[in-house]
Amino acid sequence: MYVAVLAGGSGTRLWPRSRGETPKHLLNLVRPDVTMLQETVGRMLPIVAPEDVYVVTNARHAEAVREQLPQVPPENVLAEPVGRNSGPAVGYAAAHVHKRDPQGVMLVLPADHVILKEEDFRAVAQTGARTAEYGNLVTLGITPTSPDTGYGYMETGEVIMTVDGRPVRAVLRFTEKPDLETATRYVESGQYVWNSGMFMWQASTILEEMRQYMPGLFAALTALEPVLRTSEEAVEIERLWPGLEDRSIDYGVLERSRKVVTLPVDIGWSDVGDWATLAEFCPRDEHGNALLGDAMAFGCRDSLVYSSGRLITAIGLEDMIVVDTGDAVLVCPKSRAQEVRKVVDRLKAEQRRNHL
């Protein structure tokens, strides 16, 4: 089994802590001793050798990734000159795996997710690898715990096989971040799972599906293949990548392919997509407050107060988020945490690069 970690996200909903130069996956947001990237790779090392781990990241973060992951060979950190979404990132990793082992199975992982049940997850990964050997594109589907509108959903069909005692279901369709009414209907039906963004397939299988559904990307990967792991690789990537279409692997392949299946799992998963979600994974006081850094709360309940340096105090807050990073402050209700991306959009529009 090979692991491909996608470390290209920006974590805009965790602004102002997550920025362009210090994105979410390079930060120690959940655990004080390790970054999210280090945790993602570390949970796989009991069953995968470091030399079988690849990390796809933006070129400006490549050295930081290598510093954080000294056990991973430097050449396994694959630097994209420009981000082109998860489709090209997956293709880049698949090309490397395929060159080493054409039938090799790769586990695709976002660099910035939380998984609490790590032993269960490793067992699921091994089941997924065996399922992928039948030519399937395997998605890990999370059993919903609420009608969350921040996740994509997959409608599941009949059980098409059982592997290691786990049912493998057909995927009938994908829905990206439905409204609350639709999400509630999905959860109540029992026929939907969250799309975790974690996938397993043989390198040969995903490349063949790219040939059919993302021919422009496949052509670029074909041109890249002869120079992989040579001094010419970086030059060819610089030439090819800017011309690629910006497209996710979900939209580019999975929503079109007939080979997609899902393993419904319960592994204590979260994408920690915003401050409200992060608060759920932080130590909390007797009133449900998460106080991070030099922070104090008086008469507050179920709030998050975060300081990256100076003392921050809060009085009488309920279900609120307060984040201070020295050069920026965020204050919002927990219920509107996903709207933080609007701040980032405004900053981009106003070209306030020092805050991005």
C-alpha positions as CSV (number, residue, x, y, z in Angstrom):
1,M,0.0,0.0,0.0
2,Y,1.1,3.5,-0.8
3,V,-0.1,6.7,0.8
4,A,-0.7,10.0,-1.1
5,V,-1.3,12.9,1.2
6,L,-2.9,16.0,-0.4
7,A,-1.4,19.0,1.3
8,G,-2.6,21.8,-0.9
9,G,-5.6,23.2,0.9
10,S,-5.6,26.7,2.4
11,G,-8.1,26.2,5.3
12,T,-9.8,29.6,4.7
13,R,-12.5,28.9,7.3
14,L,-9.8,28.8,10.0
15,W,-8.6,32.4,9.2
16,P,-6.9,34.3,10.7
17,R,-4.8,31.5,12.0
18,S,-4.6,29.7,8.7
19,R,-3.0,31.8,6.1
20,G,-1.4,31.4,2.6
21,E,2.1,30.9,4.0
22,T,1.0,28.9,7.0
23,P,-2.0,26.8,5.9
24,K,-4.1,24.7,8.2
25,H,-2.2,21.4,7.6
26,L,1.1,22.9,8.7
27,L,-0.3,24.1,12.0
28,N,-0.6,22.4,15.4
29,L,-4.3,23.2,15.7
30,V,-5.6,20.1,17.4
31,R,-2.6,18.7,19.2
32,P,0.0,21.0,20.7
33,D,2.9,18.7,19.9
34,V,2.3,17.9,16.2
35,T,0.9,19.6,13.1
36,M,-2.1,18.1,11.3
37,L,0.2,17.0,8.5
38,Q,2.5,15.2,10.9
39,E,-0.5,13.5,12.5
40,T,-1.9,12.4,9.1
41,V,1.3,10.7,8.1
42,G,2.1,9.4,11.6
43,R,-1.1,7.5,11.9
44,M,-0.2,5.5,8.8
45,L,3.4,4.6,9.6
46,P,2.5,1.5,11.7
47,I,1.5,-0.2,8.4
48,V,3.2,1.8,5.7
49,A,6.9,2.4,5.2
50,P,8.0,6.1,5.0
51,E,9.4,5.6,1.5
52,D,5.9,4.6,0.4
53,V,4.4,7.9,1.5
54,Y,4.0,10.7,-1.0
55,V,2.9,14.3,-0.2
56,V,1.6,16.6,-2.9
57,T,1.9,20.2,-2.0
58,N,2.3,23.7,-3.4
59,A,5.9,24.5,-4.3
60,R,6.1,27.4,-1.7
61,H,5.3,24.9,1.1
62,A,7.5,22.0,-0.1
63,E,10.5,22.8,2.2
64,A,8.2,23.3,5.2
65,V,6.7,19.9,4.5
66,R,10.1,18.2,4.2
67,E,11.1,19.8,7.5
68,Q,8.0,18.5,9.2
69,L,8.4,15.0,7.8
70,P,12.1,14.1,8.0
71,Q,11.2,10.4,7.8
72,V,9.7,10.8,4.3
73,P,12.3,10.8,1.5
74,P,12.6,14.4,0.2
75,E,12.0,13.4,-3.4
76,N,8.6,12.0,-2.3
77,V,7.4,15.5,-1.6
78,L,5.9,16.4,-4.9
79,A,5.8,20.2,-5.5
80,E,3.1,21.7,-7.7
81,P,4.1,25.1,-9.2
82,V,0.4,26.1,-9.1
83,G,-2.6,24.5,-7.4
84,R,-5.0,22.9,-9.7
85,N,-7.4,21.2,-7.2
86,S,-7.3,17.6,-6.2
87,G,-7.6,16.0,-9.7
88,P,-4.1,16.9,-10.9
89,A,-2.7,16.3,-7.4
90,V,-4.0,12.8,-7.3
91,G,-2.8,12.2,-10.8
92,Y,0.7,13.4,-10.0
93,A,0.9,11.0,-7.0
94,A,-0.6,8.2,-9.1
95,A,2.0,8.6,-11.8
96,H,4.8,8.2,-9.3
97,V,3.2,5.1,-7.7
98,H,2.5,3.6,-11.1
99,K,6.1,4.0,-12.2
100,R,7.2,2.1,-9.1
101,D,4.4,-0.4,-9.0
102,P,1.8,-0.4,-11.8
103,Q,-0.7,-2.5,-9.7
104,G,0.1,-0.7,-6.5
105,V,-2.8,0.4,-4.3
106,M,-2.8,4.0,-3.1
107,L,-4.7,5.5,-0.2
108,V,-5.4,9.2,-0.8
109,L,-5.7,11.3,2.4
110,P,-6.2,15.0,2.9
111,A,-3.4,16.4,5.1
112,D,-5.7,18.1,7.6
113,H,-8.3,15.7,8.9
114,V,-8.8,14.3,12.4
115,I,-9.4,10.6,13.0
116,L,-9.9,9.6,16.6
117,K,-10.1,5.8,16.1
118,E,-6.7,5.3,14.5
119,E,-6.5,1.5,14.9
120,D,-10.0,1.1,13.3
121,F,-8.9,3.4,10.5
122,R,-5.8,1.4,9.8
123,A,-8.0,-1.8,9.6
124,V,-10.4,0.0,7.3
125,A,-7.4,1.1,5.1
126,Q,-6.3,-2.5,4.7
127,T,-9.9,-3.6,3.8
128,G,-10.0,-0.8,1.3
129,A,-6.8,-1.9,-0.3
130,R,-8.2,-5.4,-0.8
131,T,-11.4,-3.9,-2.2
132,A,-9.4,-1.7,-4.6
133,E,-7.6,-4.8,-6.0
134,Y,-10.9,-5.8,-7.7
135,G,-10.7,-2.6,-9.8
136,N,-12.9,-0.5,-7.6
137,L,-12.6,3.2,-6.8
138,V,-13.1,3.0,-3.1
139,T,-14.5,5.9,-1.1
140,L,-14.6,6.0,2.7
141,G,-18.1,7.0,3.6
142,I,-18.7,8.5,7.1
143,T,-22.0,7.6,8.8
144,P,-23.6,11.0,9.4
145,T,-24.1,12.1,13.0
146,S,-26.1,15.3,12.1
147,P,-27.5,17.0,9.0
148,D,-24.3,18.9,8.5
149,T,-24.4,21.3,5.5
150,G,-20.6,21.6,5.3
151,Y,-20.0,18.1,3.9
152,G,-20.6,16.4,0.6
153,Y,-23.0,13.4,0.7
154,M,-23.0,10.1,-1.2
155,E,-26.2,8.1,-1.8
156,T,-25.5,4.5,-1.3
157,G,-27.0,1.5,-3.1
158,E,-27.0,-2.2,-2.6
159,V,-24.2,-4.2,-1.0
160,I,-22.1,-5.5,-3.9
161,M,-19.5,-7.4,-2.0
162,T,-18.3,-8.1,1.5
163,V,-14.6,-7.7,2.3
164,D,-13.1,-8.7,5.7
165,G,-16.7,-8.8,7.0
166,R,-17.4,-5.2,5.9
167,P,-20.1,-4.4,3.4
168,V,-19.1,-2.6,0.3
169,R,-21.9,-0.6,-1.2
170,A,-22.4,0.9,-4.6
171,V,-22.4,4.8,-4.8
172,L,-25.4,6.0,-6.7
173,R,-24.7,9.8,-6.7
174,F,-22.8,12.6,-5.1
175,T,-24.3,15.8,-3.7
176,E,-22.1,18.7,-2.7
177,K,-23.0,20.5,0.5
178,P,-26.8,20.4,0.4
179,D,-29.0,22.9,2.3
180,L,-30.3,22.0,5.8
181,E,-33.6,20.7,4.6
182,T,-32.0,18.4,2.1
183,A,-29.3,17.2,4.5
184,T,-31.9,16.4,7.1
185,R,-33.8,14.3,4.6
186,Y,-30.6,12.5,3.6
187,V,-29.7,11.7,7.2
188,E,-33.2,10.5,8.1
189,S,-33.3,8.2,5.1
190,G,-30.3,6.2,6.3
191,Q,-29.1,5.9,2.6
192,Y,-26.5,8.6,2.6
193,V,-22.9,8.9,4.0
194,W,-20.6,11.9,4.2
195,N,-17.9,12.0,1.5
196,S,-14.7,12.0,3.6
197,G,-12.4,12.9,0.8
198,M,-10.4,9.7,1.5
199,F,-10.1,7.2,-1.4
200,M,-8.3,4.0,-2.3
201,W,-7.6,2.6,-5.8
202,Q,-4.9,1.0,-7.8
203,A,-2.7,3.5,-9.6
204,S,-3.5,1.8,-12.9
205,T,-7.2,2.1,-12.3
206,I,-7.4,5.8,-11.5
207,L,-5.0,6.6,-14.4
208,E,-7.3,4.7,-16.8
209,E,-10.3,6.5,-15.5
210,M,-8.5,9.8,-15.9
211,R,-7.7,8.8,-19.5
212,Q,-11.5,8.5,-20.1
213,Y,-12.8,11.4,-18.0
214,M,-9.9,13.9,-17.6
215,P,-8.1,13.5,-20.9
216,G,-6.2,16.7,-20.7
217,L,-4.7,15.7,-17.3
218,F,-3.9,12.2,-18.6
219,A,-2.0,13.7,-21.6
220,A,0.0,15.8,-19.2
221,L,0.8,12.8,-17.0
222,T,1.8,10.8,-20.0
223,A,4.2,13.6,-21.0
224,L,5.6,13.7,-17.4
225,E,6.1,10.0,-17.0
226,P,9.5,9.6,-18.7
227,V,11.1,12.3,-16.5
228,L,9.7,11.3,-13.1
229,R,12.4,11.1,-10.4
230,T,14.9,12.8,-12.6
231,S,16.3,16.3,-12.6
232,E,13.9,17.2,-15.5
233,E,10.8,16.5,-13.5
234,A,10.5,20.0,-11.9
235,V,11.1,21.6,-15.3
236,E,8.3,19.6,-17.0
237,I,5.9,20.2,-14.1
238,E,6.5,23.9,-14.5
239,R,5.7,23.6,-18.2
240,L,2.6,21.4,-17.9
241,W,0.8,22.4,-14.7
242,P,-0.3,26.0,-15.5
243,G,-2.3,24.8,-18.5
244,L,-4.3,22.2,-16.6
245,E,-7.9,22.6,-15.7
246,D,-8.7,23.3,-12.1
247,R,-10.9,20.3,-11.2
248,S,-11.4,18.1,-8.2
249,I,-11.0,14.3,-8.4
250,D,-14.7,14.1,-7.3
251,Y,-16.1,16.1,-10.1
252,G,-13.5,15.1,-12.7
253,V,-13.7,11.3,-12.2
254,L,-15.8,10.0,-9.3
255,E,-19.1,11.5,-10.2
256,R,-18.8,10.0,-13.7
257,S,-17.1,6.7,-13.2
258,R,-19.1,3.4,-12.9
259,K,-16.4,1.9,-10.6
260,V,-17.1,3.9,-7.5
261,V,-18.0,2.1,-4.3
262,T,-18.0,3.0,-0.6
263,L,-17.0,1.5,2.7
264,P,-19.3,3.0,5.3
265,V,-17.1,3.5,8.4
266,D,-17.2,5.0,11.9
267,I,-13.6,6.1,12.7
268,G,-14.1,9.3,14.7
269,W,-13.6,11.5,11.6
270,S,-13.8,15.2,11.1
271,D,-12.3,17.6,8.5
272,V,-12.0,20.3,11.2
273,G,-13.3,22.7,8.6
274,D,-14.0,25.7,10.8
275,W,-13.5,27.1,14.3
276,A,-16.7,25.7,15.7
277,T,-15.7,22.2,14.7
278,L,-12.2,22.7,16.0
279,A,-13.6,23.6,19.4
280,E,-15.2,20.1,19.7
281,F,-11.7,18.6,19.7
282,C,-10.1,20.9,22.2
283,P,-10.0,20.6,26.0
284,R,-13.0,22.5,27.5
285,D,-13.7,23.8,30.9
286,E,-16.7,23.0,33.0
287,H,-18.8,25.5,31.0
288,G,-17.9,24.0,27.7
289,N,-15.4,26.8,26.8
290,A,-12.3,26.0,24.7
291,L,-9.5,28.4,25.9
292,L,-6.4,28.2,23.7
293,G,-3.3,30.2,24.4
294,D,-3.3,33.1,26.9
295,A,-7.1,33.3,27.2
296,M,-9.6,33.8,30.0
297,A,-13.4,33.5,30.1
298,F,-15.8,34.8,32.8
299,G,-19.5,33.9,32.7
300,C,-19.0,32.4,29.2
301,R,-20.5,29.2,27.9
302,D,-19.7,26.9,25.0
303,S,-17.4,29.5,23.4
304,L,-13.9,29.3,21.9
305,V,-11.3,31.9,22.8
306,Y,-8.0,31.7,21.0
307,S,-4.9,33.8,21.5
308,S,-1.6,33.3,19.7
309,G,0.3,35.7,22.0
310,R,-1.3,38.5,23.9
311,L,-3.9,38.0,26.7
312,I,-7.5,37.8,25.4
313,T,-10.4,37.9,27.9
314,A,-14.1,37.4,27.3
315,I,-17.1,38.0,29.5
316,G,-20.6,36.7,29.1
317,L,-20.3,35.1,25.7
318,E,-22.3,32.1,24.7
319,D,-21.7,30.0,21.6
320,M,-19.2,32.5,20.3
321,I,-15.8,32.4,18.6
322,V,-13.0,34.9,19.4
323,V,-9.6,34.4,17.6
324,D,-6.7,36.8,17.9
325,T,-3.4,36.4,16.0
326,G,-1.8,39.7,16.8
327,D,-2.5,41.3,13.5
328,A,-6.1,40.3,13.1
329,V,-9.1,39.4,15.3
330,L,-12.2,37.3,14.4
331,V,-15.4,37.4,16.3
332,C,-18.5,35.5,15.2
333,P,-21.2,33.2,16.5
334,K,-20.4,29.5,16.3
335,S,-23.5,29.0,14.1
336,R,-21.9,31.2,11.4
337,A,-18.3,29.8,11.5
338,Q,-18.4,28.6,7.9
339,E,-18.9,32.2,6.8
340,V,-15.4,33.0,7.7
341,R,-14.4,32.3,4.1
342,K,-16.3,35.5,3.2
343,V,-13.7,37.5,5.1
344,V,-10.9,35.8,3.1
345,D,-12.8,36.6,-0.1
346,R,-13.1,40.3,0.8
347,L,-9.4,40.4,1.7
348,K,-8.5,38.9,-1.7
349,A,-10.8,41.4,-3.5
350,E,-9.1,44.3,-1.7
351,Q,-5.7,42.7,-2.3
352,R,-4.8,42.9,1.4
353,R,-2.0,40.4,1.0
354,N,-0.5,41.0,4.5
355,H,-3.7,39.4,6.0
356,L,-4.0,36.5,3.6
